[in-house]
Amino acid sequence: MKSLLAAFLLLTLFDLGEADDGKHSSCSSPLGDPGRVSETAFSASSPRFNAEEAYSTHMPEHLLCDACKAIAFQMQEYLAKAEAKRSSAKAPATLLSESEYVDTLENSCSQSWENYGVTEVQGVKRFTGPGLRSQETMTVMMTGGPWPARLYMLCQSYLGEFGEEQIYEEYRRQPAALAVFLCSGDCSLAPIQPRVRKEV
């Protein structure tokens, strides 16, 4: 509901001109020549979910790659902040103790995940949020609902599958490559959306 309200408010801000009544805007150009405000119509709708996307307790397979990249980004951010807290201004990043990196990774999974949601662009559903490639078109992002719980469960499954120690070692080896380490399986399994062939 919050995302629909935000989309409505955003669309309202774009409605600067008056609708086809021939009146000029009350604003004038810097040269004093009153001009008509551009009237551009925007339309956006929330993604339509199939039964699996709407009701399953697990992350749908076609969203696993994006979800994994979001989780890897958050783990990287949380670990970087934890190391920065331990470091002085003069010393390089200090290694975290086992209890510290375990707690940090648990906290990265236990967050609210409120900045992530699903959007649909040209019929393809994608996760959007921090650490993910942003879409250039204006879309409606559906947050809340089942997505935070699914991200939490998937994050916990990575901690169980790889272990906190191995995840932290990979992060220390090359922080930016944490997504490659965690997501190589999920991103290779993500089904490719079929493209519609144009008949000649």
Backbone as JSON Lines, residues from 0, in Angstrom:
{"i":0,"aa":"M","n":[0.82,-1.18,0.0],"ca":[0.0,0.0,0.0],"c":[0.87,1.26,0.0]}
{"i":1,"aa":"K","n":[1.99,1.21,0.78],"ca":[2.89,2.36,0.83],"c":[3.48,2.63,-0.55]}
{"i":2,"aa":"S","n":[3.83,1.55,-1.28],"ca":[4.44,1.75,-2.58],"c":[3.45,2.34,-3.57]}
{"i":3,"aa":"L","n":[2.19,1.96,-3.49],"ca":[1.19,2.53,-4.38],"c":[0.96,4.0,-4.07]}
{"i":4,"aa":"L","n":[0.95,4.35,-2.79],"ca":[0.79,5.75,-2.39],"c":[1.98,6.57,-2.86]}
{"i":5,"aa":"A","n":[3.19,6.02,-2.72],"ca":[4.39,6.72,-3.17],"c":[4.36,6.93,-4.68]}
{"i":6,"aa":"A","n":[3.91,5.92,-5.42],"ca":[3.82,6.04,-6.88],"c":[2.79,7.1,-7.25]}
{"i":7,"aa":"F","n":[1.66,7.15,-6.55],"ca":[0.64,8.15,-6.81],"c":[1.18,9.54,-6.58]}
{"i":8,"aa":"L","n":[1.89,9.73,-5.45],"ca":[2.46,11.04,-5.15],"c":[3.49,11.44,-6.18]}
{"i":9,"aa":"L","n":[4.31,10.5,-6.62],"ca":[5.31,10.78,-7.64],"c":[4.65,11.19,-8.94]}
{"i":10,"aa":"L","n":[3.61,10.48,-9.33],"ca":[2.91,10.8,-10.57],"c":[2.21,12.15,-10.46]}
{"i":11,"aa":"T","n":[1.72,12.49,-9.29],"ca":[1.06,13.77,-9.08],"c":[2.04,14.92,-9.26]}
{"i":12,"aa":"L","n":[3.28,14.72,-8.83],"ca":[4.29,15.77,-8.99],"c":[4.57,16.07,-10.46]}
{"i":13,"aa":"F","n":[4.41,15.09,-11.32],"ca":[4.66,15.29,-12.74],"c":[3.5,15.99,-13.44]}
{"i":14,"aa":"D","n":[2.38,16.11,-12.8],"ca":[1.2,16.73,-13.4],"c":[1.24,18.23,-13.14]}
{"i":15,"aa":"L","n":[2.18,18.92,-13.77],"ca":[2.38,20.34,-13.51],"c":[1.47,21.23,-14.36]}
{"i":16,"aa":"G","n":[1.12,20.77,-15.53],"ca":[0.29,21.59,-16.43],"c":[-1.17,21.36,-16.18]}
{"i":17,"aa":"E","n":[-2.0,22.19,-16.76],"ca":[-3.44,21.99,-16.66],"c":[-3.88,21.19,-17.86]}
{"i":18,"aa":"A","n":[-4.86,20.36,-17.72],"ca":[-5.24,19.39,-18.74],"c":[-6.01,20.03,-19.88]}
{"i":19,"aa":"D","n":[-5.38,20.13,-21.06],"ca":[-5.98,20.5,-22.33],"c":[-7.02,21.62,-22.27]}
{"i":20,"aa":"D","n":[-6.8,22.66,-21.52],"ca":[-7.76,23.76,-21.5],"c":[-7.19,25.02,-22.14]}
{"i":21,"aa":"G","n":[-5.96,24.91,-22.66],"ca":[-5.38,26.02,-23.39],"c":[-4.8,27.11,-22.51]}
{"i":22,"aa":"K","n":[-4.87,26.99,-21.21],"ca":[-4.33,28.0,-20.3],"c":[-2.82,27.86,-20.22]}
{"i":23,"aa":"H","n":[-2.17,28.97,-19.95],"ca":[-0.72,28.95,-19.77],"c":[-0.39,28.76,-18.3]}
{"i":24,"aa":"S","n":[0.78,28.26,-18.05],"ca":[1.24,28.08,-16.68],"c":[1.41,29.44,-16.02]}
{"i":25,"aa":"S","n":[1.22,29.5,-14.73],"ca":[1.42,30.76,-14.01],"c":[2.9,31.1,-13.9]}
{"i":26,"aa":"C","n":[3.77,30.12,-14.19],"ca":[5.21,30.36,-14.17],"c":[5.62,30.91,-15.52]}
{"i":27,"aa":"S","n":[6.59,31.77,-15.55],"ca":[7.08,32.27,-16.82],"c":[8.56,31.98,-16.93]}
{"i":28,"aa":"S","n":[9.06,32.04,-18.16],"ca":[10.47,31.77,-18.38],"c":[11.29,32.93,-17.83]}
{"i":29,"aa":"P","n":[12.61,32.76,-17.65],"ca":[13.45,33.83,-17.12],"c":[13.43,35.08,-18.0]}
{"i":30,"aa":"L","n":[13.12,34.94,-19.29],"ca":[13.1,36.08,-20.2],"c":[11.76,36.79,-20.19]}
{"i":31,"aa":"G","n":[10.82,36.33,-19.4],"ca":[9.53,36.97,-19.3],"c":[8.51,36.45,-20.3]}
{"i":32,"aa":"D","n":[8.9,35.54,-21.18],"ca":[7.98,34.98,-22.17],"c":[7.26,33.8,-21.54]}
{"i":33,"aa":"P","n":[5.98,33.95,-21.24],"ca":[5.28,32.83,-20.62],"c":[5.22,31.65,-21.58]}
{"i":34,"aa":"G","n":[5.5,30.49,-21.08],"ca":[5.46,29.29,-21.91],"c":[4.54,28.26,-21.31]}
{"i":35,"aa":"R","n":[4.14,27.35,-22.11],"ca":[3.25,26.3,-21.65],"c":[4.08,25.22,-20.97]}
{"i":36,"aa":"V","n":[3.63,24.75,-19.84],"ca":[4.29,23.67,-19.13],"c":[4.09,22.4,-19.92]}
{"i":37,"aa":"S","n":[5.14,21.63,-20.06],"ca":[5.05,20.37,-20.8],"c":[4.06,19.43,-20.12]}
{"i":38,"aa":"E","n":[3.18,18.87,-20.92],"ca":[2.19,17.93,-20.4],"c":[2.57,16.53,-20.86]}
{"i":39,"aa":"T","n":[3.2,15.78,-19.98],"ca":[3.61,14.43,-20.29],"c":[2.85,13.49,-19.39]}
{"i":40,"aa":"A","n":[2.23,12.51,-19.98],"ca":[1.46,11.55,-19.18],"c":[2.35,10.36,-18.83]}
{"i":41,"aa":"F","n":[2.3,9.97,-17.58],"ca":[3.01,8.8,-17.11],"c":[1.99,7.8,-16.62]}
{"i":42,"aa":"S","n":[2.23,6.57,-16.91],"ca":[1.35,5.56,-16.34],"c":[2.21,4.41,-15.85]}
{"i":43,"aa":"A","n":[1.87,3.92,-14.7],"ca":[2.62,2.81,-14.12],"c":[1.64,1.96,-13.32]}
{"i":44,"aa":"S","n":[1.9,0.68,-13.32],"ca":[1.05,-0.21,-12.53],"c":[1.95,-1.16,-11.75]}
{"i":45,"aa":"S","n":[1.41,-1.68,-10.67],"ca":[2.2,-2.6,-9.86],"c":[2.3,-3.94,-10.59]}
{"i":46,"aa":"P","n":[3.35,-4.71,-10.3],"ca":[3.52,-5.99,-10.98],"c":[2.37,-6.95,-10.64]}
{"i":47,"aa":"R","n":[2.02,-7.77,-11.6],"ca":[1.02,-8.82,-11.37],"c":[1.77,-10.1,-11.06]}
{"i":48,"aa":"F","n":[1.39,-10.71,-9.94],"ca":[2.1,-11.9,-9.48],"c":[1.3,-13.15,-9.78]}
{"i":49,"aa":"N","n":[2.03,-14.22,-10.17],"ca":[1.38,-15.52,-10.33],"c":[1.25,-16.14,-8.94]}
{"i":50,"aa":"A","n":[0.68,-17.33,-8.86],"ca":[0.41,-17.97,-7.57],"c":[1.7,-18.21,-6.77]}
{"i":51,"aa":"E","n":[2.76,-18.66,-7.44],"ca":[4.02,-18.9,-6.73],"c":[4.58,-17.6,-6.15]}
{"i":52,"aa":"E","n":[4.58,-16.55,-6.95],"ca":[5.12,-15.26,-6.5],"c":[4.29,-14.67,-5.36]}
{"i":53,"aa":"A","n":[3.01,-14.89,-5.39],"ca":[2.13,-14.29,-4.38],"c":[2.05,-15.1,-3.09]}
{"i":54,"aa":"Y","n":[2.08,-16.44,-3.19],"ca":[1.74,-17.25,-2.01],"c":[2.83,-18.2,-1.51]}
{"i":55,"aa":"S","n":[3.83,-18.5,-2.31],"ca":[4.87,-19.44,-1.88],"c":[5.68,-18.84,-0.73]}
{"i":56,"aa":"T","n":[6.16,-19.71,0.15],"ca":[7.02,-19.23,1.24],"c":[8.47,-19.1,0.78]}
{"i":57,"aa":"H","n":[8.81,-19.68,-0.37],"ca":[10.18,-19.65,-0.88],"c":[10.31,-18.62,-2.0]}
{"i":58,"aa":"M","n":[11.54,-18.22,-2.26],"ca":[11.82,-17.27,-3.32],"c":[11.58,-17.95,-4.67]}
{"i":59,"aa":"P","n":[10.78,-17.35,-5.54],"ca":[10.58,-17.93,-6.88],"c":[11.93,-18.04,-7.6]}
{"i":60,"aa":"E","n":[12.08,-19.12,-8.34],"ca":[13.36,-19.42,-8.99],"c":[13.85,-18.3,-9.9]}
{"i":61,"aa":"H","n":[12.95,-17.66,-10.63],"ca":[13.37,-16.62,-11.57],"c":[13.82,-15.33,-10.88]}
{"i":62,"aa":"L","n":[13.63,-15.23,-9.55],"ca":[14.1,-14.06,-8.8],"c":[15.3,-14.38,-7.9]}
{"i":63,"aa":"L","n":[15.75,-15.64,-7.91],"ca":[16.86,-16.05,-7.03],"c":[18.15,-15.28,-7.29]}
{"i":64,"aa":"C","n":[18.48,-15.05,-8.53],"ca":[19.75,-14.38,-8.85],"c":[19.75,-12.95,-8.29]}
{"i":65,"aa":"D","n":[18.7,-12.19,-8.57],"ca":[18.61,-10.82,-8.04],"c":[18.6,-10.82,-6.51]}
{"i":66,"aa":"A","n":[17.84,-11.73,-5.92],"ca":[17.75,-11.8,-4.45],"c":[19.11,-12.12,-3.85]}
{"i":67,"aa":"C","n":[19.84,-13.04,-4.46],"ca":[21.16,-13.41,-3.95],"c":[22.12,-12.22,-4.04]}
{"i":68,"aa":"K","n":[22.07,-11.48,-5.13],"ca":[22.94,-10.31,-5.27],"c":[22.61,-9.25,-4.21]}
{"i":69,"aa":"A","n":[21.33,-9.09,-3.9],"ca":[20.93,-8.15,-2.85],"c":[21.47,-8.6,-1.5]}
{"i":70,"aa":"I","n":[21.38,-9.88,-1.22],"ca":[21.88,-10.43,0.05],"c":[23.39,-10.28,0.14]}
{"i":71,"aa":"A","n":[24.11,-10.59,-0.93],"ca":[25.57,-10.45,-0.94],"c":[25.97,-9.0,-0.71]}
{"i":72,"aa":"F","n":[25.25,-8.08,-1.33],"ca":[25.54,-6.65,-1.14],"c":[25.35,-6.25,0.32]}
{"i":73,"aa":"Q","n":[24.27,-6.7,0.93],"ca":[24.02,-6.36,2.33],"c":[25.06,-6.98,3.26]}
{"i":74,"aa":"M","n":[25.45,-8.23,3.0],"ca":[26.51,-8.86,3.81],"c":[27.8,-8.05,3.7]}
{"i":75,"aa":"Q","n":[28.14,-7.66,2.5],"ca":[29.36,-6.87,2.27],"c":[29.28,-5.54,3.02]}
{"i":76,"aa":"E","n":[28.14,-4.86,2.95],"ca":[27.96,-3.58,3.64],"c":[28.08,-3.74,5.16]}
{"i":77,"aa":"Y","n":[27.41,-4.74,5.7],"ca":[27.44,-4.97,7.15],"c":[28.85,-5.31,7.62]}
{"i":78,"aa":"L","n":[29.56,-6.18,6.88],"ca":[30.92,-6.54,7.27],"c":[31.86,-5.34,7.19]}
{"i":79,"aa":"A","n":[31.71,-4.52,6.15],"ca":[32.56,-3.33,6.0],"c":[32.33,-2.36,7.16]}
{"i":80,"aa":"K","n":[31.08,-2.17,7.55],"ca":[30.78,-1.26,8.67],"c":[31.33,-1.82,9.99]}
{"i":81,"aa":"A","n":[31.21,-3.12,10.19],"ca":[31.72,-3.73,11.42],"c":[33.24,-3.6,11.5]}
{"i":82,"aa":"E","n":[33.93,-3.81,10.38],"ca":[35.38,-3.66,10.38],"c":[35.78,-2.21,10.58]}
{"i":83,"aa":"A","n":[35.04,-1.3,10.0],"ca":[35.35,0.13,10.14],"c":[35.22,0.58,11.6]}
{"i":84,"aa":"K","n":[34.27,0.01,12.32],"ca":[34.1,0.35,13.74],"c":[35.32,-0.07,14.56]}
{"i":85,"aa":"R","n":[35.93,-1.2,14.18],"ca":[37.07,-1.73,14.94],"c":[38.37,-1.03,14.56]}
{"i":86,"aa":"S","n":[38.41,-0.41,13.41],"ca":[39.65,0.19,12.91],"c":[39.82,1.6,13.43]}
{"i":87,"aa":"S","n":[41.07,1.97,13.59],"ca":[41.36,3.37,13.91],"c":[41.59,4.1,12.59]}
{"i":88,"aa":"A","n":[41.7,5.39,12.66],"ca":[41.9,6.18,11.45],"c":[43.25,5.87,10.79]}
{"i":89,"aa":"K","n":[44.23,5.46,11.58],"ca":[45.57,5.21,11.05],"c":[45.77,3.77,10.58]}
{"i":90,"aa":"A","n":[45.08,2.84,11.22],"ca":[45.29,1.42,10.9],"c":[44.31,0.96,9.82]}
{"i":91,"aa":"P","n":[44.73,-0.02,9.03],"ca":[43.81,-0.57,8.03],"c":[42.69,-1.36,8.73]}
{"i":92,"aa":"A","n":[41.73,-1.79,7.95],"ca":[40.59,-2.52,8.51],"c":[41.08,-3.71,9.34]}
{"i":93,"aa":"T","n":[40.55,-3.82,10.53],"ca":[40.93,-4.86,11.47],"c":[40.05,-6.07,11.27]}
{"i":94,"aa":"L","n":[40.66,-7.25,11.36],"ca":[39.88,-8.48,11.25],"c":[38.88,-8.58,12.39]}
{"i":95,"aa":"L","n":[37.71,-9.08,12.07],"ca":[36.7,-9.31,13.09],"c":[36.95,-10.66,13.76]}
{"i":96,"aa":"S","n":[36.61,-10.75,15.02],"ca":[36.69,-12.05,15.7],"c":[35.55,-12.93,15.19]}
{"i":97,"aa":"E","n":[35.64,-14.22,15.49],"ca":[34.6,-15.14,15.02],"c":[33.22,-14.72,15.52]}
{"i":98,"aa":"S","n":[33.1,-14.38,16.77],"ca":[31.79,-13.99,17.3],"c":[31.29,-12.71,16.64]}
{"i":99,"aa":"E","n":[32.21,-11.8,16.28],"ca":[31.81,-10.55,15.63],"c":[31.3,-10.77,14.21]}
{"i":100,"aa":"Y","n":[32.02,-11.58,13.41],"ca":[31.54,-11.77,12.04],"c":[30.3,-12.65,12.0]}
{"i":101,"aa":"V","n":[30.15,-13.58,12.94],"ca":[28.92,-14.38,13.01],"c":[27.74,-13.47,13.34]}
{"i":102,"aa":"D","n":[27.9,-12.61,14.34],"ca":[26.82,-11.67,14.71],"c":[26.51,-10.71,13.57]}
{"i":103,"aa":"T","n":[27.55,-10.22,12.91],"ca":[27.36,-9.27,11.81],"c":[26.58,-9.9,10.67]}
{"i":104,"aa":"L","n":[26.95,-11.12,10.29],"ca":[26.24,-11.8,9.2],"c":[24.8,-12.14,9.6]}
{"i":105,"aa":"E","n":[24.6,-12.53,10.85],"ca":[23.23,-12.78,11.34],"c":[22.4,-11.49,11.27]}
{"i":106,"aa":"N","n":[23.01,-10.38,11.66],"ca":[22.3,-9.09,11.62],"c":[21.98,-8.68,10.19]}
{"i":107,"aa":"S","n":[22.87,-8.99,9.25],"ca":[22.58,-8.65,7.85],"c":[21.37,-9.42,7.35]}
{"i":108,"aa":"C","n":[21.18,-10.64,7.83],"ca":[20.01,-11.43,7.44],"c":[18.75,-10.98,8.17]}
{"i":109,"aa":"S","n":[18.89,-10.53,9.4],"ca":[17.73,-10.2,10.24],"c":[17.19,-8.79,10.04]}
{"i":110,"aa":"Q","n":[17.77,-8.03,9.13],"ca":[17.28,-6.67,8.88],"c":[15.87,-6.69,8.31]}
{"i":111,"aa":"S","n":[15.28,-5.54,8.12],"ca":[13.89,-5.46,7.67],"c":[13.72,-5.69,6.16]}
{"i":112,"aa":"W","n":[14.75,-5.5,5.37],"ca":[14.7,-5.66,3.91],"c":[13.68,-4.73,3.27]}
{"i":113,"aa":"E","n":[13.36,-3.6,3.93],"ca":[12.31,-2.71,3.44],"c":[12.67,-1.95,2.17]}
{"i":114,"aa":"N","n":[13.95,-1.87,1.84],"ca":[14.36,-1.14,0.64],"c":[14.37,-2.0,-0.62]}
{"i":115,"aa":"Y","n":[13.92,-3.23,-0.5],"ca":[13.9,-4.13,-1.64],"c":[12.47,-4.46,-2.02]}
{"i":116,"aa":"G","n":[12.27,-4.63,-3.3],"ca":[10.95,-5.0,-3.78],"c":[11.05,-5.55,-5.19]}
{"i":117,"aa":"V","n":[9.91,-5.88,-5.75],"ca":[9.84,-6.45,-7.09],"c":[9.16,-5.45,-8.0]}
{"i":118,"aa":"T","n":[9.72,-5.3,-9.17],"ca":[9.13,-4.45,-10.19],"c":[9.02,-5.25,-11.48]}
{"i":119,"aa":"E","n":[8.21,-4.78,-12.38],"ca":[8.06,-5.47,-13.66],"c":[8.36,-4.48,-14.77]}
{"i":120,"aa":"V","n":[9.34,-4.81,-15.6],"ca":[9.73,-3.96,-16.72],"c":[9.62,-4.79,-17.99]}
{"i":121,"aa":"Q","n":[8.78,-4.35,-18.89],"ca":[8.54,-5.03,-20.16],"c":[8.23,-6.5,-19.95]}
{"i":122,"aa":"G","n":[7.4,-6.78,-18.97],"ca":[6.94,-8.14,-18.72],"c":[7.89,-9.02,-17.94]}
{"i":123,"aa":"V","n":[9.05,-8.5,-17.54],"ca":[10.03,-9.28,-16.78],"c":[10.08,-8.75,-15.35]}
{"i":124,"aa":"K","n":[9.89,-9.64,-14.38],"ca":[9.93,-9.25,-12.97],"c":[11.36,-9.31,-12.47]}
{"i":125,"aa":"R","n":[11.76,-8.24,-11.75],"ca":[13.11,-8.15,-11.21],"c":[13.06,-7.57,-9.81]}
{"i":126,"aa":"F","n":[14.04,-7.96,-8.98],"ca":[14.2,-7.32,-7.68],"c":[14.88,-5.97,-7.91]}
{"i":127,"aa":"T","n":[14.52,-5.0,-7.12],"ca":[15.19,-3.7,-7.15],"c":[15.52,-3.3,-5.73]}
{"i":128,"aa":"G","n":[16.56,-2.5,-5.6],"ca":[16.98,-2.02,-4.29],"c":[18.48,-1.8,-4.27]}
{"i":129,"aa":"P","n":[19.04,-1.44,-3.11],"ca":[20.47,-1.16,-3.0],"c":[21.33,-2.34,-3.46]}
{"i":130,"aa":"G","n":[22.35,-2.02,-4.27],"ca":[23.27,-3.04,-4.75],"c":[22.83,-3.74,-6.02]}
{"i":131,"aa":"L","n":[21.63,-3.45,-6.48],"ca":[21.13,-4.07,-7.7],"c":[21.09,-3.04,-8.82]}
{"i":132,"aa":"R","n":[21.28,-3.49,-10.03],"ca":[21.25,-2.59,-11.18],"c":[19.87,-1.94,-11.23]}
{"i":133,"aa":"S","n":[19.86,-0.63,-11.29],"ca":[18.58,0.08,-11.29],"c":[17.98,0.07,-12.69]}
{"i":134,"aa":"Q","n":[16.68,0.14,-12.72],"ca":[15.96,0.21,-13.98],"c":[15.88,1.68,-14.4]}
{"i":135,"aa":"E","n":[16.04,1.94,-15.69],"ca":[16.03,3.32,-16.14],"c":[14.63,3.85,-16.39]}
{"i":136,"aa":"T","n":[13.66,2.99,-16.52],"ca":[12.3,3.45,-16.75],"c":[11.59,3.63,-15.42]}
{"i":137,"aa":"M","n":[10.57,4.47,-15.43],"ca":[9.81,4.69,-14.22],"c":[8.87,3.5,-14.01]}
{"i":138,"aa":"T","n":[8.97,2.87,-12.86],"ca":[8.13,1.71,-12.57],"c":[7.62,1.79,-11.15]}
{"i":139,"aa":"V","n":[6.67,0.93,-10.85],"ca":[6.16,0.8,-9.49],"c":[6.86,-0.39,-8.86]}
{"i":140,"aa":"M","n":[7.41,-0.2,-7.67],"ca":[8.09,-1.28,-6.97],"c":[7.18,-1.75,-5.84]}
{"i":141,"aa":"M","n":[6.93,-3.06,-5.8],"ca":[6.09,-3.64,-4.76],"c":[6.99,-4.13,-3.63]}
{"i":142,"aa":"T","n":[6.93,-3.44,-2.49],"ca":[7.72,-3.84,-1.33],"c":[6.8,-4.46,-0.29]}
{"i":143,"aa":"G","n":[7.41,-4.98,0.76],"ca":[6.6,-5.6,1.82],"c":[6.06,-6.94,1.36]}
{"i":144,"aa":"G","n":[4.92,-7.3,1.87],"ca":[4.31,-8.58,1.52],"c":[5.23,-9.74,1.88]}
{"i":145,"aa":"P","n":[5.36,-10.71,0.98],"ca":[6.18,-11.89,1.28],"c":[7.68,-11.68,1.07]}
{"i":146,"aa":"W","n":[8.08,-10.58,0.45],"ca":[9.48,-10.42,0.04],"c":[10.46,-10.33,1.19]}
{"i":147,"aa":"P","n":[10.23,-9.55,2.26],"ca":[11.21,-9.53,3.36],"c":[11.43,-10.9,3.99]}
{"i":148,"aa":"A","n":[10.37,-11.67,4.2],"ca":[10.52,-13.01,4.8],"c":[11.29,-13.93,3.86]}
{"i":149,"aa":"R","n":[11.05,-13.82,2.57],"ca":[11.77,-14.66,1.61],"c":[13.25,-14.3,1.57]}
{"i":150,"aa":"L","n":[13.56,-13.01,1.6],"ca":[14.96,-12.6,1.63],"c":[15.64,-13.08,2.91]}
{"i":151,"aa":"Y","n":[14.96,-12.98,4.03],"ca":[15.5,-13.46,5.3],"c":[15.79,-14.96,5.23]}
{"i":152,"aa":"M","n":[14.83,-15.74,4.74],"ca":[15.01,-17.2,4.67],"c":[16.14,-17.57,3.71]}
{"i":153,"aa":"L","n":[16.23,-16.88,2.58],"ca":[17.29,-17.17,1.62],"c":[18.65,-16.8,2.21]}
{"i":154,"aa":"C","n":[18.72,-15.67,2.89],"ca":[19.96,-15.24,3.54],"c":[20.4,-16.28,4.57]}
{"i":155,"aa":"Q","n":[19.47,-16.75,5.39],"ca":[19.78,-17.78,6.38],"c":[20.25,-19.07,5.71]}
{"i":156,"aa":"S","n":[19.66,-19.39,4.56],"ca":[20.08,-20.62,3.87],"c":[21.52,-20.52,3.38]}
{"i":157,"aa":"Y","n":[21.96,-19.31,2.97],"ca":[23.36,-19.14,2.57],"c":[24.29,-19.29,3.76]}
{"i":158,"aa":"L","n":[23.88,-18.77,4.92],"ca":[24.7,-18.95,6.12],"c":[24.84,-20.42,6.46]}
{"i":159,"aa":"G","n":[23.76,-21.18,6.29],"ca":[23.8,-22.62,6.57],"c":[24.59,-23.39,5.53]}
{"i":160,"aa":"E","n":[24.45,-23.0,4.27],"ca":[25.12,-23.72,3.18],"c":[26.63,-23.46,3.17]}
{"i":161,"aa":"F","n":[27.03,-22.21,3.28],"ca":[28.45,-21.87,3.17],"c":[29.14,-21.72,4.53]}
{"i":162,"aa":"G","n":[28.4,-21.3,5.53],"ca":[28.97,-21.05,6.86],"c":[29.53,-19.65,6.95]}
{"i":163,"aa":"E","n":[29.4,-19.06,8.13],"ca":[29.85,-17.69,8.35],"c":[31.34,-17.54,8.13]}
{"i":164,"aa":"E","n":[32.12,-18.54,8.56],"ca":[33.58,-18.46,8.42],"c":[34.0,-18.37,6.96]}
{"i":165,"aa":"Q","n":[33.43,-19.24,6.12],"ca":[33.8,-19.24,4.7],"c":[33.34,-17.95,4.02]}
{"i":166,"aa":"I","n":[32.15,-17.47,4.37],"ca":[31.66,-16.22,3.78],"c":[32.59,-15.06,4.16]}
{"i":167,"aa":"Y","n":[33.0,-15.02,5.43],"ca":[33.9,-13.94,5.86],"c":[35.26,-14.06,5.19]}
{"i":168,"aa":"E","n":[35.78,-15.27,5.03],"ca":[37.06,-15.46,4.34],"c":[36.98,-14.96,2.89]}
{"i":169,"aa":"E","n":[35.89,-15.28,2.22],"ca":[35.71,-14.82,0.83],"c":[35.59,-13.3,0.78]}
{"i":170,"aa":"Y","n":[34.88,-12.74,1.75],"ca":[34.76,-11.28,1.82],"c":[36.15,-10.65,2.01]}
{"i":171,"aa":"R","n":[36.96,-11.2,2.9],"ca":[38.3,-10.66,3.15],"c":[39.19,-10.8,1.92]}
{"i":172,"aa":"R","n":[39.01,-11.88,1.18],"ca":[39.83,-12.11,-0.01],"c":[39.53,-11.04,-1.06]}
{"i":173,"aa":"Q","n":[38.26,-10.79,-1.33],"ca":[37.86,-9.8,-2.33],"c":[36.41,-9.39,-2.07]}
{"i":174,"aa":"P","n":[36.19,-8.29,-1.33],"ca":[34.84,-7.91,-0.94],"c":[33.85,-7.78,-2.09]}
{"i":175,"aa":"A","n":[34.28,-7.19,-3.19],"ca":[33.37,-6.96,-4.31],"c":[32.95,-8.26,-5.0]}
{"i":176,"aa":"A","n":[33.7,-9.34,-4.8],"ca":[33.39,-10.61,-5.46],"c":[32.54,-11.53,-4.59]}
{"i":177,"aa":"L","n":[32.03,-11.03,-3.46],"ca":[31.2,-11.87,-2.59],"c":[29.96,-12.37,-3.33]}
{"i":178,"aa":"A","n":[29.39,-11.54,-4.19],"ca":[28.21,-11.96,-4.96],"c":[28.55,-13.11,-5.91]}
{"i":179,"aa":"V","n":[29.74,-13.09,-6.49],"ca":[30.15,-14.18,-7.39],"c":[30.25,-15.48,-6.59]}
{"i":180,"aa":"F","n":[30.84,-15.4,-5.41],"ca":[30.99,-16.58,-4.56],"c":[29.62,-17.14,-4.14]}
{"i":181,"aa":"L","n":[28.75,-16.28,-3.63],"ca":[27.46,-16.75,-3.12],"c":[26.46,-17.11,-4.22]}
{"i":182,"aa":"C","n":[26.49,-16.39,-5.32],"ca":[25.38,-16.45,-6.27],"c":[25.67,-17.21,-7.55]}
{"i":183,"aa":"S","n":[26.84,-17.77,-7.7],"ca":[27.14,-18.44,-8.97],"c":[26.14,-19.55,-9.26]}
{"i":184,"aa":"G","n":[25.71,-20.28,-8.26],"ca":[24.71,-21.34,-8.47],"c":[23.34,-20.79,-8.8]}
{"i":185,"aa":"D","n":[22.87,-19.83,-8.02],"ca":[21.53,-19.27,-8.25],"c":[21.45,-18.49,-9.54]}
{"i":186,"aa":"C","n":[22.51,-17.8,-9.91],"ca":[22.45,-17.0,-11.13],"c":[22.57,-17.87,-12.37]}
{"i":187,"aa":"S","n":[23.22,-19.02,-12.27],"ca":[23.29,-19.9,-13.43],"c":[22.01,-20.71,-13.59]}
{"i":188,"aa":"L","n":[21.24,-20.87,-12.49],"ca":[19.99,-21.62,-12.54],"c":[18.8,-20.77,-12.92]}
{"i":189,"aa":"A","n":[18.95,-19.45,-12.85],"ca":[17.81,-18.57,-13.13],"c":[17.37,-18.76,-14.58]}
{"i":190,"aa":"P","n":[16.12,-19.12,-14.8],"ca":[15.66,-19.33,-16.16],"c":[15.66,-18.03,-16.94]}
{"i":191,"aa":"I","n":[16.02,-18.13,-18.19],"ca":[16.02,-16.96,-19.06],"c":[14.59,-16.73,-19.52]}
{"i":192,"aa":"Q","n":[14.15,-15.49,-19.4],"ca":[12.8,-15.15,-19.84],"c":[12.73,-15.3,-21.36]}
{"i":193,"aa":"P","n":[11.7,-15.98,-21.87],"ca":[11.6,-16.15,-23.31],"c":[11.35,-14.82,-24.01]}
{"i":194,"aa":"R","n":[12.01,-14.65,-25.13],"ca":[11.8,-13.44,-25.93],"c":[10.77,-13.74,-27.0]}
{"i":195,"aa":"V","n":[9.97,-12.77,-27.29],"ca":[8.96,-12.93,-28.33],"c":[9.62,-12.65,-29.66]}
{"i":196,"aa":"R","n":[9.53,-13.6,-30.58],"ca":[10.13,-13.43,-31.9],"c":[9.17,-12.68,-32.79]}
{"i":197,"aa":"K","n":[9.7,-11.74,-33.51],"ca":[8.88,-10.99,-34.46],"c":[8.82,-11.77,-35.76]}
{"i":198,"aa":"E","n":[7.63,-11.91,-36.26],"ca":[7.44,-12.59,-37.54],"c":[7.79,-11.64,-38.66]}
{"i":199,"aa":"V","n":[8.5,-12.14,-39.66],"ca":[8.89,-11.31,-40.79],"c":[7.93,-11.51,-41.93]}
